[in-house]
Amino acid sequence: MRNTLFAAAAAATVAAALLGYLAWRLYRFESALLKRPSVSGTVLSVALSEAAESSVSATASSASHNYRRVVIEYEYMVDGHRFVGHNISNSPPLESVDAHKEPSERMSAYLRQYHSGTSVVVHYAEKSPQTSYLEIDTSGSRRFGAAALAAAVLAVVLVAWALLI
């Protein structure tokens, strides 16, 4: 049993290191997004769209899932050039149609917030101004960081347990 606990602790340590690395990389990406320049823009249209997307499972079989997403179009000007953007966020809102027969409150809130004609702040890539977002989500790195911390704590607990038996 002791060897099993040490093996599990080693696996948890590897998981903590991997998750920590991913959290760090995502943090750097999110920090770069936050430093992007921004301009005012105007929402041209917004709607909810339902579409089937295929995914491949661990058994290599293909499955189709129906998702609902916010489809948005907005315009903005950078250095006298007009651009049309479609990205609401670097982490776009998406929900399963199978789980939510009607749009959730979260999705409905996007429709209320971003109706046609609404003035918005557009964050764009300085070297590629056609790449833009209305919202920048920075919660991904915190989620990966929390998972890395949980895996590290699990590793410590497993080692302590192995030493006690």
Residue pairs with C-beta under 8 A, 6 or more apart in sequence:
1 165
2 162
2 165
5 158
5 159
5 161
5 162
5 165
6 158
6 159
6 162
8 158
9 154
9 155
9 156
9 158
9 159
9 162
10 155
12 151
12 152
12 154
12 155
12 158
13 151
13 152
13 155
15 148
15 151
16 148
16 149
16 151
16 152
16 154
16 155
17 148
19 144
19 145
19 147
19 148
19 151
20 144
20 145
20 148
20 152
22 144
22 148
23 141
23 142
23 144
23 145
23 147
23 148
24 141
26 140
26 141
26 144
27 141
27 145
30 90
30 136
30 137
30 138
30 140
30 141
33 90
33 123
33 133
33 136
33 138
34 136
34 138
36 123
36 124
36 125
36 126
36 136
37 123
37 124
37 126
38 121
38 122
38 123
38 124
39 76
39 77
39 78
39 121
39 122
39 124
40 76
40 119
40 120
40 121
40 122
41 74
41 75
41 76
41 77
41 85
41 119
41 120
41 121
41 122
41 134
42 74
42 75
42 76
42 117
42 118
42 119
42 120
43 72
43 73
43 74
43 114
43 115
43 116
43 117
43 118
43 120
44 73
44 74
44 75
44 84
44 116
45 72
45 73
45 116
46 70
46 71
46 72
46 73
46 110
46 111
46 114
46 115
46 116
47 70
47 71
47 111
48 68
48 69
48 70
48 71
48 103
48 107
48 111
49 68
49 69
49 70
49 71
50 66
50 67
50 68
50 97
51 66
51 67
51 69
52 64
52 65
52 66
52 67
53 64
53 65
53 66
53 67
54 62
54 63
54 64
54 65
55 62
55 63
55 64
55 65
56 62
56 63
57 63
65 96
65 98
66 96
66 97
66 98
67 94
67 95
67 96
67 97
68 94
68 95
68 96
68 97
68 100
68 103
68 107
69 92
69 93
69 94
69 95
70 88
70 92
70 93
70 107
70 110
70 111
70 114
71 86
72 85
72 86
72 87
72 88
72 114
72 134
73 84
73 85
73 86
74 84
74 85
74 86
74 114
74 120
74 122
74 134
75 82
75 83
75 84
75 85
76 82
76 83
76 85
76 122
76 124
76 132
77 83
78 124
78 129
79 129
81 129
83 124
83 129
83 130
83 132
85 122
85 124
85 130
85 132
85 133
85 134
87 131
87 132
87 133
87 134
88 110
88 114
88 133
88 134
88 135
89 133
89 134
89 135
89 136
89 137
90 133
90 135
90 136
90 137
91 137
91 139
91 140
93 106
93 107
93 110
95 103
95 104
95 106
95 107
100 107
103 111
114 120
114 134
120 134
121 134
122 132
122 133
122 134
123 132
123 133
123 134
123 136
124 130
124 131
124 132
125 131
125 132
